[in-house]
Amino acid sequence: MTPSPEDLRRHRRIPVDGRRARLLIDGAWQNGRLIDISGGGAALAIDGRASVGDRVVLSDTELGLISGSIVRRREDGPSMIFDMDDKRRGALVDTLTLWHNEALFA
């Protein structure tokens, strides 16, 4: 039996219901929204354009600045992978776990 893509993921995706974010893509700030996020990356919806390979800085009021690059295009927007060390990734996963748990018990 072939494992599902979700089973192969290293980090669990957390839906964030269009949380607002700012994104620095190709030297210009754009308004955007987070569709979902994990310790490894995020699915985005943006007002402007982004191409596979573009460098990105995601700015979120609670998460701070997270750098990465666009790795794929989906129908509703691009997806990015994060560039961070294990300590920063661990802190991000802790925050996302808290968000997920708060949503479960809200």
Rosetta blueprint (number, residue, H / E / L):
1 M L
2 T L
3 P L
4 S L
5 P H
6 E H
7 D H
8 L H
9 R L
10 R L
11 H L
12 R L
13 R L
14 I E
15 P E
16 V E
17 D E
18 G E
19 R E
20 R E
21 A E
22 R E
23 L E
24 L E
25 I E
26 D L
27 G L
28 A E
29 W E
30 Q E
31 N E
32 G E
33 R E
34 L E
35 I E
36 D E
37 I E
38 S L
39 G L
40 G L
41 G E
42 A E
43 A E
44 L E
45 A E
46 I E
47 D L
48 G L
49 R L
50 A L
51 S L
52 V L
53 G L
54 D L
55 R E
56 V E
57 V E
58 L E
59 S E
60 D E
61 T L
62 E L
63 L L
64 G E
65 L E
66 I E
67 S E
68 G E
69 S E
70 I E
71 V E
72 R E
73 R E
74 R E
75 E L
76 D L
77 G E
78 P E
79 S E
80 M E
81 I E
82 F E
83 D L
84 M L
85 D L
86 D H
87 K H
88 R H
89 R H
90 G H
91 A H
92 L H
93 V H
94 D H
95 T H
96 L H
97 T H
98 L H
99 W H
100 H H
101 N H
102 E H
103 A H
104 L H
105 F L
106 A L
